[in-house]
Amino acid sequence: MVLVRVEDEDGNVGWGDSFSYFCTRATHAAVTDMIAPIVVGRSIGDIPAWNLEVQKKLHLFGRYGITTFALSGVDIALWDLQAKRSNKTLAAEVSGTTIEPRAIDAYASLVRYGDINLVRHHCQRAIDLGFHHIKLHEVDPTIIAAAREVIGPDAVLMVDANCAWTTDEAIAQIPSLKQSNVLWIEEPIFPPDDYRGHKLIEAAGMAVGAGENASTAFDFTRVSESLRYPQPSMTKVGGVSEFLGVCRTAKSLGKLVMPHTPYFGPGFFATLAMAPLLPQESLLEYLFVDPEGWLQQPPALENGKMIVPVGPGIGFTPEMKTLERFVISE
């Protein structure tokens, strides 16, 4: 990740992160060269208005991708800073109301194994740890059926195909997916912005989730119109400001937001901090791996639920020893 730190003149600090994966240098340059000059030395009281200002100034670099990844990290950090200055949780700051603490159902998001025995093993591990919701990244019906056998009939199962099929191929998979009682098929087709394909798959009887690679609430309107489960990614969509827009649109269309958040830094914690404003049926994605180091340990899982932190901001403070161990640039 590209970790973003914003400090005000009184020494208050906000944290964010911009999606980068293996393009960290490009994202870092976008934050430093494109976004920072529109932040440093500014008094920013209306963060969504500032976000829109940045979009207008930078649209010639492209509305999506790395430009919006960079914007996302800074937007998250600004919201974290503003909520801390108000001594409120992110949800309370965003909504302007008192927010009761709550927990959100989390799901174990397994990586792609392509091996039936490994999938069986990790599904059992997830169940043993208290998860009631599991997502596979598999495309073999035999492996998907084996996972259902392990987790039993009561756990919820989702499948992410990572854009593996054409629309016709995805529709051909629906009988086997239904036999395994799959809640949704995620990013079933390429390109992932084939909204007509999403509608055809849903019309054929299988709910679709997608949108992790879409940017801005404007673009997400088309996503939400085409499927049941829009999946905004806090570190890609434009940060908290645009995430809020996605949630408003989804609600108006009667769609259920399922945030995409297989992350370990501020993007994950900002999404978790927004949980009190999401529908009760929304789920939190938890990447089911064991990292070498945590920037901050996530809250413990309790009966398949994760408790939302009640401290100010997004609830994130990096573990400096971990940061010093893994940092590659400043």
Residue pairs with C-beta under 8 A, 6 or more apart in sequence:
1 17
1 18
1 19
1 20
1 24
1 235
1 263
1 264
1 265
1 267
2 17
2 18
2 20
2 24
2 27
2 28
2 31
2 69
2 70
2 73
3 15
3 16
3 17
3 73
3 265
3 266
3 295
3 318
3 323
4 15
4 16
4 17
4 18
4 31
4 73
4 74
4 76
4 77
4 266
5 13
5 14
5 15
5 77
6 13
6 14
6 15
6 16
6 39
6 74
6 77
6 78
6 80
6 81
7 13
7 14
7 81
8 81
8 85
12 81
12 84
12 85
13 81
13 84
14 76
14 77
14 78
14 79
14 80
14 81
14 82
14 84
14 313
15 76
15 77
15 80
15 265
15 266
15 313
15 314
15 316
15 317
15 318
16 72
16 73
16 74
16 75
16 76
16 77
16 78
16 80
16 239
16 266
16 267
16 270
17 73
17 76
17 235
17 263
17 265
17 266
17 267
18 27
18 30
18 31
18 69
18 70
18 71
18 72
18 73
18 74
18 235
19 27
19 69
19 72
19 73
19 233
19 235
19 236
19 267
20 26
20 27
20 28
20 69
23 66
24 328
24 329
25 329
26 66
27 66
27 69
27 70
28 329
30 61
30 66
30 67
30 69
30 70
31 70
31 73
31 74
34 58
34 61
34 67
34 70
35 54
35 70
35 71
35 74
36 74
38 50
38 53
38 54
38 57
39 74
39 78
42 50
44 50
44 78
47 75
47 78
47 79
47 82
47 240
47 241
48 241
48 244
50 78
51 71
51 75
51 238
51 239
51 241
51 242
54 71
55 63
55 71
55 216
55 238
58 67
58 71
61 67
63 215
63 216
63 219
64 214
64 215
64 216
64 219
65 215
68 215
68 216
68 236
68 237
68 238
69 235
69 236
71 238
71 239
72 234
72 235
72 236
72 237
72 238
72 239
72 242
72 267
73 235
73 239
73 266
73 267
74 239
75 238
75 239
75 240
75 241
75 242
76 234
76 235
76 239
76 240
76 266
76 267
76 270
76 314
77 266
78 239
79 90
79 93
79 94
79 239
79 240
79 241
79 270
79 313
79 314
80 90
80 266
80 270
80 313
80 314
80 316
81 313
82 93
83 89
83 90
83 92
83 93
83 94
83 312
83 313
83 314
84 312
84 313
86 93
86 312
87 312
88 312
89 99
89 273
89 276
89 308
89 309
89 310
89 311
89 312
89 313
89 315
90 240
90 270
90 273
90 274
90 313
90 314
90 315
91 99
91 273
91 274
91 275
91 276
91 277
91 308
92 98
92 99
94 240
94 244
94 274
94 277
95 277
99 276
99 277
100 276
101 276
101 307
101 308
101 310
102 275
102 276
102 308
103 275
103 302
103 305
103 306
103 307
103 308
104 272
104 275
104 278
104 282
104 283
104 284
104 305
104 306
104 308
105 132
105 133
105 283
105 284
105 304
105 305
106 131
106 133
106 283
106 284
106 285
106 286
106 301
106 304
106 305
106 306
107 131
107 133
107 134
107 135
107 156
107 158
107 283
107 284
107 285
107 286
108 122
108 126
108 129
108 131
108 133
108 134
108 135
108 286
108 288
109 135
109 137
109 160
109 262
109 285
109 286
109 287
109 288
110 119
110 122
110 123
110 126
110 134
110 135
110 136
110 137
110 288
111 137
111 287
111 288
111 289
112 137
112 138
112 162
113 119
113 122
113 138
113 143
114 138
114 140
114 143
115 143
116 140
116 142
116 143
116 146
119 136
119 138
119 143
119 146
119 147
119 150
120 146
120 147
120 150
122 288
123 134
123 147
123 150
123 151
124 150
124 151
125 288
126 134
126 151
126 288
127 134
127 150
127 151
127 152
127 155
129 301
130 301
130 302
130 303
130 304
131 155
131 301
131 304
132 154
132 155
132 156
132 303
132 304
133 155
133 156
133 157
133 158
133 283
133 304
134 147
134 151
134 155
134 156
134 157
134 158
135 157
135 158
135 159
135 160
135 186
135 285
136 143
136 144
136 147
136 157
136 158
136 159
136 160
137 159
137 160
137 161
137 162
138 144
138 147
138 159
139 159
139 161
139 164
139 165
139 173
141 173
141 176
141 177
141 180
144 157
144 159
144 176
144 177
144 180
144 182
145 176
145 179
145 180
147 157
147 180
148 157
148 180
148 181
151 157
153 181
156 183
157 180
157 181
157 182
157 183
158 182
158 183
158 184
158 185
158 186
158 209
159 177
159 182
159 184
159 185
159 186
160 185
160 186
160 187
160 209
161 170
161 185
161 186
161 187
161 188
161 189
162 187
163 187
163 188
163 189
163 190
163 191
163 192
164 188
164 190
165 173
165 188
165 189
165 190
166 189
166 190
167 189
167 194
167 197
167 200
167 201
169 189
170 185
170 188
170 189
170 197
170 201
170 206
171 200
171 201
171 204
171 206
173 185
173 188
174 201
174 204
174 205
174 206
177 185
177 206
178 205
178 206
182 206
183 207
184 206
184 207
184 208
184 209
184 228
184 229
184 258
185 201
185 206
185 207
185 208
185 209
186 208
186 209
186 210
186 229
186 231
187 209
187 210
187 212
188 197
188 201
188 208
188 210
189 197
189 198
189 201
192 210
192 213
193 214
193 222
193 223
195 222
195 223
195 225
195 226
195 227
196 226
198 208
198 210
198 226
198 227
199 226
199 227
201 208
202 208
202 226
202 227
202 228
207 227
207 228
207 229
208 226
208 227
208 228
208 229
209 227
209 228
209 229
209 230
209 231
209 258
210 223
210 226
210 227
210 229
210 230
210 231
211 220
211 223
211 224
211 227
211 230
211 231
211 232
211 233
211 246
211 260
212 231
212 232
212 233
212 236
212 260
213 233
213 236
214 220
214 223
214 232
214 236
214 237
215 236
215 237
215 238
215 242
216 237
216 238
216 242
216 245
217 237
217 238
217 242
217 243
217 244
217 245
217 246
217 248
217 249
218 245
220 230
220 232
220 237
220 242
220 245
220 246
220 249
220 250
221 249
223 230
224 230
224 246
224 249
224 250
224 253
224 255
225 253
227 255
228 255
228 256
229 255
229 256
229 257
229 258
230 246
230 250
230 255
230 256
230 257
230 258
231 257
231 258
231 259
231 260
232 242
232 243
232 246
232 247
232 257
232 259
232 260
233 259
233 260
233 261
233 267
234 240
234 243
234 259
234 261
234 267
234 268
234 270
234 271
235 263
235 267
237 243
237 246
239 270
240 270
240 274
243 259
243 271
243 274
246 257
247 257
247 274
247 277
247 278
250 256
250 257
251 279
256 279
256 281
256 282
257 278
257 279
257 282
258 282
258 283
258 285
259 271
259 274
259 278
259 282
259 284
259 285
260 285
261 267
261 268
261 271
261 272
261 284
261 285
262 285
262 286
262 287
263 287
264 287
264 291
264 294
264 295
265 295
265 296
265 316
265 318
266 314
266 316
268 298
269 296
269 298
269 309
269 314
269 315
269 316
270 314
270 316
271 284
272 284
272 298
272 299
272 306
272 308
272 309
272 314
272 315
273 308
273 309
273 313
273 314
273 315
275 282
275 284
275 308
276 308
284 306
286 298
286 301
286 306
293 319
293 322
293 325
293 326
294 319
294 322
295 316
295 318
295 319
295 322
295 323
296 316
296 317
296 318
296 319
298 306
299 306
299 307
299 308
299 309
300 306
300 307
308 315
309 315
